[in-house]
C-alpha cells in the first residue's frame, strides 16, 4: 500500500486490488458488503497510523476513487463545530466546509463502498476483554517475564510476534476469570520487562511472524526453564 501524507489532517493512500486480495478480501465484498469494507478500511487506517502517525481521534471525511487497478483513498480529519450541530472540515485552500454531525463514518463508508441488502445492524460488544501490546528489545526479557507467570496462565491469552527485529506480545485478559485488580497487577508486571508501543494488532497480524500463537509464557518456560 502506498501512503502519502498531504498535511497534518489529510492523508492519501493507494491500494491495489491485488493487495486487497492478499489481505483476504474479495473485490466484490468491498462494494457490496459494508462490514467487510469497514474491516478493510480500518485495517488500512491502522497501517497508516503506524507508518505516518495519523491518529484517528474524531470524525473523518473520506473520498474514494476507484481506479483501474486499485483504490485511491483520501482521509481528512474533521472537528465538531462549537455549537455541536455540524462537523467542520478544513480544506487544502483554507476554506471550511460544514456538514451535519450525524453523518458518521458508517454512513460515509456506506455511501462510498455500498451497503449489503437486508444487513442486520450489530451492536458493539460491550463485554470486550482488556488487552495490551508490549514490545521487547531482547528475547531474554520475554524469558524472564514468563517465569513470573507460573499459574498456568489462567485467564489470559498471550501471542508472541516478531516484527522488524523486535518481539511483540499481545496479551488479552478474561473478565470472567480475572478481577480488575488482578489484571492491573499483571499489566504492571508485564511493563517491568516490556515497553508500551503504538503498533496495532492488524500490522502484527499482517506483517509480523507468530512465534507462539497461544500460551506464550508456558511455551517459553518449557523451552527455557529457570536456572536453579
C-alpha positions in Angstrom: 0.0 0.0 0.0 1.4 3.4 -1.0 0.8 6.2 1.6 1.3 10.0 1.0 0.9 12.5 3.9 -0.7 15.6 2.4 -0.8 17.7 5.6 -1.4 17.4 9.3 -5.1 16.5 8.8 -5.1 14.7 5.5 -3.5 11.5 4.2 -3.8 9.8 0.8 -3.2 6.2 0.1 -3.4 3.8 -2.8 -4.1 0.1 -2.5 -4.2 -2.3 -5.5 -6.9 -4.9 -5.9 -4.1 -7.5 -5.7 -3.1 -6.2 -2.3 -6.7 -6.2 -1.2 -7.0 -9.9 -2.2 -3.7 -10.6 -0.4 -5.3 -9.3 2.7 -8.0 -11.9 2.4 -10.8 -9.7 0.9 -12.7 -10.3 -2.3 -13.1 -7.4 -4.7 -16.9 -7.8 -4.7 -17.0 -7.7 -0.9 -15.6 -4.2 -1.0 -18.5 -2.9 -3.0 -21.4 -4.9 -1.6 -20.6 -5.9 1.9 -20.4 -3.0 4.3 -19.0 -5.0 7.2 -16.1 -6.3 5.1 -15.4 -2.9 3.6 -15.2 -1.4 7.1 -12.8 -4.2 8.2 -10.5 -3.4 5.2 -10.8 0.4 5.8 -9.8 0.2 9.5 -7.0 -2.3 8.7 -5.6 0.2 6.2 -6.1 3.1 8.7 -4.1 1.1 11.4 -1.3 0.8 8.9 -1.5 4.5 8.0 -1.4 5.4 11.7 1.6 3.2 12.3 3.6 4.5 9.4 2.5 8.1 9.4 1.4 8.7 13.0 -2.0 9.6 11.7 -4.1 9.0 14.8 -7.9 9.0 14.3 -9.5 10.8 17.3 -12.6 12.3 15.8 -14.9 12.4 12.7 -13.4 11.7 9.2 -14.1 12.9 5.7 -13.4 10.1 3.2 -13.0 10.3 -0.6 -12.7 7.1 -2.5 -11.8 6.9 -6.2 -11.9 3.5 -8.0 -9.1 3.2 -10.4 -8.3 0.5 -13.0 -6.0 -1.4 -10.7 -7.0 -0.3 -7.3 -8.4 2.3 -5.0 -7.2 5.8 -4.1 -8.5 7.0 -0.8 -8.1 10.4 0.8 -8.9 10.7 4.5 -9.2 14.1 6.3 -9.7 14.7 10.0 -12.6 17.0 10.9 -13.7 18.8 14.0 -17.1 19.2 15.7 -18.3 22.8 15.5 -18.5 24.9 18.6 -22.3 24.6 18.7 -22.1 20.8 18.2 -24.6 20.6 15.3 -22.1 20.2 12.4 -18.7 18.9 11.5 -16.1 21.4 10.2 -13.8 20.2 7.5 -10.7 22.3 6.7 -9.8 22.0 3.0 -6.4 22.5 1.4 -7.3 26.0 0.2 -8.1 27.2 3.7 -11.9 27.1 3.4 -14.2 25.4 5.9 -17.0 23.0 4.8 -19.8 22.1 7.2 -22.0 19.0 7.1 -24.5 17.5 9.7 -22.9 15.9 12.7 -25.0 12.7 12.3 -23.0 11.9 9.1 -21.0 9.2 10.8 -18.2 7.1 9.5 -20.5 4.2 8.9 -22.7 6.3 6.6 -19.7 7.6 4.7 -18.4 4.1 4.1 -21.9 3.0 3.1 -22.1 5.9 0.6 -18.6 5.2 -0.8 -18.5 1.4 -0.8 -22.1 0.4 -0.9 -24.3 -1.5 1.6 -25.3 -5.1 1.6 -29.1 -5.5 1.3 -31.0 -6.8 4.4 -27.9 -6.5 6.5 -28.6 -6.8 10.2 -27.1 -4.0 12.4 -25.0 -5.5 15.1 -24.4 -3.7 18.4 -20.9 -3.2 19.6 -19.6 -5.8 22.1 -19.8 -4.1 25.5 -18.1 -7.1 27.1 -14.8 -6.8 25.1 -11.8 -8.0 27.1 -9.0 -5.7 28.1 -5.8 -6.3 26.0 -2.3 -4.8 25.7 0.5 -4.9 23.2 4.1 -4.7 24.6 7.4 -4.6 22.8 10.7 -6.3 23.9 14.1 -5.3 22.7 15.6 -8.7 23.7 14.1 -12.1 23.9 15.7 -12.6 27.3 13.2 -10.1 28.7 10.4 -12.4 27.4 12.0 -15.4 29.1 12.3 -13.6 32.4 8.8 -12.3 32.2 7.4 -15.8 31.5 8.8 -17.1 34.8 6.7 -14.6 36.7 3.5 -16.1 35.3 3.7 -19.7 36.6 0.0 -20.2 37.5 -0.8 -21.9 34.2 -1.6 -18.5 32.7 -5.3 -18.8 33.7 -7.5 -16.0 32.3 -5.1 -14.7 29.7 -4.3 -15.2 26.0 -0.7 -14.4 25.0 0.5 -14.3 21.4 4.2 -13.5 20.7 5.1 -11.9 17.4 8.5 -11.0 15.8 8.5 -7.9 13.5 11.3 -5.6 12.5 13.9 -7.1 14.8 11.5 -6.6 17.8 9.4 -9.0 19.8 5.8 -8.0 20.5 3.4 -9.6 23.0 -0.3 -9.4 22.5 -2.0 -10.2 25.9 -5.7 -10.4 26.4 -7.3 -10.7 29.9 -10.6 -12.5 30.6 -13.1 -10.5 32.6 -14.8 -13.8 33.6 -11.6 -15.3 35.2 -9.8 -12.3 36.4 -10.7 -9.4 38.7 -9.8 -5.9 37.8 -7.1 -5.7 40.4 -5.6 -9.0 39.1 -5.5 -7.6 35.6 -3.8 -4.4 36.8 -1.2 -6.4 38.7 -0.4 -8.5 35.7 -0.1 -5.4 33.4 2.2 -3.7 35.9 4.4 -6.9 35.9 4.5 -7.1 32.1 5.6 -3.4 31.8 8.5 -4.1 34.2 10.1 -6.1 31.3 8.4 -4.6 28.2 7.7 -1.2 26.7 4.5 0.4 25.5 4.0 0.6 21.8 1.7 2.2 19.2 1.8 -0.7 16.8 -1.6 -2.3 16.1 -2.6 -5.9 16.1 -3.6 -5.6 12.4 0.0 -4.6 11.5 1.4 -7.5 13.5 -1.1 -10.0 12.0 -0.4 -8.8 8.5 3.4 -8.4 8.6 4.7 -10.0 11.8 5.8 -13.6 12.3 4.0 -15.5 15.0 6.4 -17.2 17.4 3.8 -18.6 19.8 0.1 -18.4 18.9 -1.2 -19.2 22.4 0.1 -19.8 25.9 3.3 -17.9 25.2 4.5 -17.9 28.8 4.1 -21.6 29.3 5.7 -22.3 25.9 8.7 -20.1 26.7 9.1 -21.7 30.1 9.1 -25.2 28.6 11.9 -24.2 26.2 13.8 -22.1 28.6 13.4 -23.4 32.2 14.6 -21.3 35.1 18.2 -21.7 36.1 18.5 -23.4 39.5 
